[in-house]
Amino acid sequence: MTEPATPPTTGVPDIDAALTQVNLDGPVADHHQQLSAAVEALQRALRTPQQ
């Protein structure tokens, strides 16, 4: 069995943490909440960039 590939990172800890929570396996109804959380993390990072 092949090991899953390590996902790329953005270098922004909040975004990377949110993306690790996204699992598109299983029921499609569960995907909305996961993707919504990832988008919220991205929006926060874009509003207040780390220097």
C-alpha positions as CSV (number, residue, x, y, z in Angstrom):
1,M,0.0,0.0,0.0
2,T,1.3,3.5,-0.9
3,E,1.7,6.0,1.9
4,P,-0.5,9.1,1.4
5,A,1.3,12.1,0.1
6,T,2.1,14.9,2.6
7,P,0.0,17.9,1.7
8,P,1.8,21.1,0.8
9,T,1.9,23.8,3.3
10,T,1.3,27.5,2.9
11,G,3.6,28.7,5.7
12,V,0.6,30.3,7.5
13,P,0.0,28.1,10.6
14,D,-3.8,28.9,10.8
15,I,-4.4,28.1,7.2
16,D,-2.3,24.9,7.3
17,A,-4.1,23.8,10.5
18,A,-7.5,24.4,8.8
19,L,-6.5,22.5,5.7
20,T,-5.4,19.5,7.7
21,Q,-9.0,19.3,9.0
22,V,-10.4,19.0,5.5
23,N,-11.2,15.3,4.7
24,L,-13.3,14.9,1.5
25,D,-13.9,11.2,2.2
26,G,-17.3,10.2,3.4
27,P,-20.7,11.9,3.0
28,V,-20.8,15.0,0.8
29,A,-23.0,16.7,3.4
30,D,-19.9,16.8,5.8
31,H,-17.7,18.6,3.3
32,H,-19.5,22.0,3.6
33,Q,-18.6,22.6,7.2
34,Q,-14.9,21.5,6.7
35,L,-14.5,23.7,3.6
36,S,-16.2,26.6,5.3
37,A,-13.8,26.5,8.2
38,A,-10.8,26.5,5.8
39,V,-12.2,29.5,4.0
40,E,-12.7,31.4,7.2
41,A,-9.1,30.7,8.2
42,L,-8.0,32.0,4.8
43,Q,-10.1,35.1,5.1
44,R,-8.6,35.8,8.6
45,A,-5.1,35.4,7.3
46,L,-5.7,37.7,4.4
47,R,-7.3,40.4,6.6
48,T,-4.5,40.3,9.2
49,P,-1.3,39.0,7.5
50,Q,1.6,37.9,9.7
51,Q,4.7,40.0,9.3
